[in-house]
């Protein structure tokens, strides 16, 4: 079938009707420079420049171009249907083959760079194989180059990939007309069964055209009536073949692209899981300060800004307790006897008791199966120990200490050898990286809860230390 360039827009830009959108833009720029009135003083230059702009306004927009192309292949408007004279078939604009399922399709691709995103299309009449190749190329370019623009790159890329997976955008009016023409061609070739099958596909697109548009388009109404005649024709024994789906969700092209999306999603998931496993190693959880109402303070205090916290990248407590590279300096031969674990709670308070001193609460929680903890609360500035307490595995304790800024240090392990040797050669030593600022604000005193339980959402990071620094 020879397509008509009704208004001469393609000819004005010197393009074939199968030109891609980037070719149209390039041709327009060249023609605009050639006929711009400031550059060309010929009498017809201004009129030609205006016509070139008009052509680009239509062909440069995918939807407007599709409507323009729809009128390039109008079947004859004779009263008889199908027409008596032979018609040329619709051919693929790429490989020039005649097929039973040509489609007018629009494929989208996206290219981004920082804050700029470009969208281009490739549209025309394609056979299913050439359509699939266009979809693969457009989606591959979008996968590689489309995501890197903010904020539209990811949004447009997802839209383009989904459109391409579905066989591109297929305007119903265009496909009604080319499939109707193709049905007429097969009917005249004596292949009435195939003609009826193609005509049924044409009616599928005809049903997608809004009724409001059909009412004002006498050609479309006449065309649908002619196609219905082809579908209804044929003898009872002339069974129309069922055309295999070469464009929809059952097509090979859709399955290939869906498989590609699945592979890429699995690859991204594996990367996220791998990096997440590195960057989200369970940390201890530091609960934000709790508050208790107390009498108005009778002594002063010096507020110190609380440092920000960062999720920890540390080993689990059990691994710390059994790690061979522990930093404790231990005797070569350790034969000390195991003794009973201290009870959970305070061992020693190294500050002088005074009824006027305001006290704050520190709650420490451990999980069943975790190590036991020997904890020191150390003054942040002087590094002098203020409080020592013990927490058995799976138990919880609440201790009280004067207002101030402190550092939390702890030794962890399984077997207890007394305060001189703690948990023996396998003792793991660490300190919390965040300071704990126990302060009073009016009648409220801040307190803390620390969960010595490794968890993904933990917000209390820690640092391994030597036994001598404990």
N, C-alpha and C positions, 0 to 999 in steps of 0.2 A: 504494500500500500504506500502510495506517495503522500506524505503529509504536507499540509498546506501551511505556509507562513502567512496567515491571513492579513496581518497589518504590516508585514515586512520587518518585524522587530529583529529577528535573527539576522536577516540580510543586512540591516542597518549597522549591526555590530560586527558583521563579517564572520558569523558563527554558524556551526551546525546545530540542529535542534537537540542533539545529545550532549551539548557542552555542559561542563560542570560549573558550579556557581563561581569558583575562583577564576575560571576562564572568562566568564561573563564580566566579572569585575575588572579583570585585566584588560579585556577588549574595550570596555567602556572608557577606562582611563586613557587608553591610546587614542580612541576616536575623539574623545572630548578635547584632548590637547590638539588634535589635528584640526578640528572645526571650531575651536573657541574663537569668538569674535575678536579678542585681543591679539590673537595669533594669525588669524585667517581673515583677510579683507575681501574675500570673494563674495559676490552678491548673495549666494545661496548658503553661505557659511552659518549665518544666524539661524535660519530655518532648519538646516541639517543638525545643528547643535541642539536645538530644542527637541527635534525628533529623536536624537540619540538619548537625551535625558528621559524622554517618554518611554523609550524602549527599555532602558535600564530600570526605570521605576517599576515596570511590569516583570521583566525577566529576572531582576535582582531579588525579587521576593518570591519564596518558594510557592506560597499559596496562589498568588496572582499569576505566576508562571503556569501553575497547574491548570488554572481556569482558562488561560490563553491557549495552552496546548490541547485542552479538551475539544476545542473547536477546530483542531487541525485534522481531525479524522471523523467527519460526520458522514454516516452512511447516506446514500441517496434518499431523497424524500419522495420517491415514486409512490403511487397508490398501492401497487402490488408489492408484496413482501414474501420472499426475498426478491431483489431486483432481477430482471431478466438478463442483464449483461454481466459479464464476469467482472469481479473486483479483485484487486491485489490483496494478498494477505498482510496482516500486521507482522512485522519482523522485529527481532531484538535490535536495539540501537547499537549494541556492542558487537555481537557475533553474526548478525543478519540472518539468524535462523528463524524458521516458521515453527511455532510450537502451539499447543492447545491451551496453554495457560500463560500467555504474556500478561505482564502487569505494568501499569504506570506506578512507579514507586519512588519515594523520596527518602534518601539515606542521609543521616546527619553525622557530622564529626565535629569534635571540639578540640581546640588548641588553646592552652592558657600559659601565661607568664606573669607571675606575681599578681598584680591587680588588674590585669587585662585578660579577657577571654574572647576568643574568636569562634564563631560558629559558621560552618559552611555546609553545603548540601550537594549531593549528586543525584539528579533526578532524570527520569526518562522512561522509555519502554524497555523492559528487560525480560529475558527468559529466566526461568527459575535458577539456572546455574550462574548466569551473569549477575543476577540479583543477589545470590548468596555471596559471590566474590566481592561485590560492592559492600555488602553488609560486613563481611570479615575485615576488609581494609578499613572501612570507616570506624568500626568498633575498636580495632587494634590501635589505630592512631589515637583514638579517644582514650583508650586505656593507658597508653604511654604518655600522652601529652596533654590530656584534658583536665587533670585534677589540680594542676599547680597554680590556679588563679583564685584569688579570694575576692568576694565570697561566691561568685557564680560558677567557678570551674567545676567543683564537685556536683552541684545541682544540675547544670547543663549536661555534664558527662553521664550521669545516671539516666537522665531523660533520653539522651541520644542512644545509649546502649540498649535500653528497653525498646525503643522504637525500632532499632536495627534488628533486634532479636525477633520481633514480630513480623519481619519481612518489610520493614520500612513503613512509612506512611503511604497509604494507597487511597488517593482521592476517589470517591465512588463514581462521580460523573465521568471522569476520565476512563475508568476501568469498565463502566457500563458501555461506553462507546467503542472501545477497542475490542472488547470481547464480543459485542454485537456484530461488529464488522467481521471478526474472525469466525463467528458462527455462520454468517452469510457466506463467507468464503468456503468453509467446509461443506455447507449445504450444496453449493454450486459444483463442488468437486465430487458430488455423489456420496459423501461420507455423512449421511444424515444422522446416524447414531452419535458420532462425535460432535456434529453440529448441535444436536439437542443438549448434549452434556455441557458444551461451552456456553450455550444459551442459558442454561440453568445458572451457571456461574455469573453470567451477565445480570440476570434478574436478582441474584443475591446482592450485587452492588446497587442495582436499581432500587431495591427496598431500603437501602441506607440513605438515599437522597431524601432530604426533608420534603414533605408534601407541599409546603409553601413554595419551594423552588420549582417543583414539578408543574404547579398550576400556571406559572408564568413562563414556562419553557415548553412550547408546543412540540419542538423537535424531540425533547426527551420523552414526552408522553407518547409521541408517535413511535419512537424507537422501542420503548418498552412493549408497546402493543405488537410491533413486528417480531420482537424476540419471543413473545408469548406464543405467536403463531408457529414459530420454529419448534418450540418446546412441545406444543400440542400436536405437531405433525408426525408423520411416520406411521407405519403399519403396526398392528399389535405385536407382531413377531420381531419388529425392528427395535430391539432393546438398546437403549442408550447406555454406553459404558459409564462406570463410576470413575471419575478422575481421581487419581491419588493426590492427596494434599501435598503440594510442593512448596507452599508458601506459609502455611499456618503453624500451629503448635506441634503438629505431627511431622513436619518437614525435617529433612536432614539438617538444613541450615540452622533451624531453631535448636535442635538437639546438640549440634556442635558448639553453638554459642553458649547454650546453657551449661554444657560440660565445661567450657572454658571458664565461665563465671564460677562454677563450683570449684574448679581446681585453684583459681586465683583466691577465692574466699578461703579455701582450706589452707593455702600457703600463707595468706595474711593472718589467719587464725593461729597457725603454727608459730609464726614470727611473734605475734602478740603474746602467745602463751609462753614462748621461750624467753622473750625479753621481760614479760611480766613476772616470770619465775625468778629472774635476776633482780629486777627492780622492785618487786613486791614481796621479798622474803618476809615472812611473818615477823612482826615487831611487837614489843610490849605495848599495851594500851594505857595511855595516860588520860584519865577522865578529867575534864575541865574542873576548876575549883568549885567546891560546894561551899555554901555559906551557912553560918549559924549565928543567931542573935545572942549577943552577950552584953554585959553592962558597958557603959562608956569607958574607954581605955583610961587608965590612970597613969600610964607611963608612955613615953614617946617611942617612936620606931622610925626607922629610916627606910622608906619604900625604895625598892630597886626594880627597874623594869624587867619583866619576865622575858626571857629569850624565846625566839620562835622555835618550833619543833619541826623535825624532818623525819619521815618514816625511816625506820632503821633497816639496814642491810646486814643482818647478823645471823649467826647460826642459831638453831634451836637450843634451849637450855640444856637438854640432854646431851646434844652433840658437844656443847661447850664443856660439859662436865666430864666427858670421856675423850675429848680430843687429845691426840698424842702430842700436839705442838703447844700444849698449855704453857703459859708463861711463868708458872710458879717454879721457884728454885727449891727443889726438894732434895733430901739426902739420897745417896745412891741406894742405900738399903733402908726401907721404911718398914719397921716392925712394931709400930705402936699399936696398942689394942684399941678395938672399936668400943666406943662408949655409947650410952643411950642418948638419943636426940633430946636437946633441950625442949621444954614446952614452948608452944607458940606464944609469943608476947615479948614484953620488954625484958632485956637482960640487965642493962645498966643505963642510967641517965647521967650524963657527964656535965650537967649544969646544976647550979645551986638552986634549990627549991625556994620559992618566994610566993606568998599568997597574992601579991600584987602583980605578978607576971601573968600576962595573958597567954593562954595556950591555944594552939591550933591542932586539928586532927589530921593524921595521915593514915589512910586505910590501905593495906596491902593485901591483894588477893592472889592466890596461886591455884593451879589446876591439879586435879588428881593425876598422878603419873609424872608430874614435873619434878625437878630437883627440890631439895630443901634449900632455904636461903638464910644466910647470916648477913644481916643488913647493918650498914653504918650510915647514919645521917651526919654529914660533915658541913661545918660552916663554909659558906661559899668563898669568903675572903681569907679567913685565917687557916682553913683546912683542918681545923681542930674538930675531933669527933664530939658530937653533942648527944647522940643517942645510939645505942646498939640494941637490936632486937632480932628474934629468930622467927622464921615462918616455916612450918612443916609443909611438905607436899600436900596439896589439896585443901589447905586450911587458910583462914583469913584472920587478920589481926588489925586492930586500930590502936595507934599509939598517939601520944600528945607531946608536943614540944613547943618551946617559946617562939614567938613571932620572929621572923628573920628570913634570910635567903640561904638555902641549903643545897648541898649536892648529895645525891643518893649513890652509894657504893654498895656492892653486894658480892658475896662469895657464894657459889652454888656447888652442890654435890649430893652424893647419895649417902655414904657412910660418914659418921661423925667421930672425930678423934679428939674432941675437946677444942677449947678456944686457942690453944697453942698451935695445933696442927690443922684445925678446921676440918676440911673434908679430905685431908691427905694429899698425896701427889697429884690426884686428879681434880683438885679444886680449880674451878674456873672463876676468874675475877673479872669484874666489869663495873662500869659506872654509867649512870644516865647522863646523856649529853645536855639535858635541859636543867636549868636551875629551877628550884621550887621556892616560890616567893610567898610565904605565909604572912599576910598583912591584914590590918584592920582598916575598914572604911566605915566611919561612923560607928554604928552599933553592930556591924557585921565583921566576922573574921573568916577569911578564906581558908578552906581545907582542900586536900587532894585525895584522890583515890588512884592507886596504881595497880593495874592488873599485870602481874608478872606471868602473862600467858601469851605466847606467840600467836599473832593473828594478822591477817592481811591488812586490816584497817588500822593497825597499830600506829600511834603517832608519837611514841617515845623511843628515840634512837639511843643506842648504847655504844660504848667503846670498850674493847678488851684492855685490861691494864695488867701490870706485873704485880706479883704478890707484895713486893716492896712498896708499891704505890697504894696498896689497899689500907 
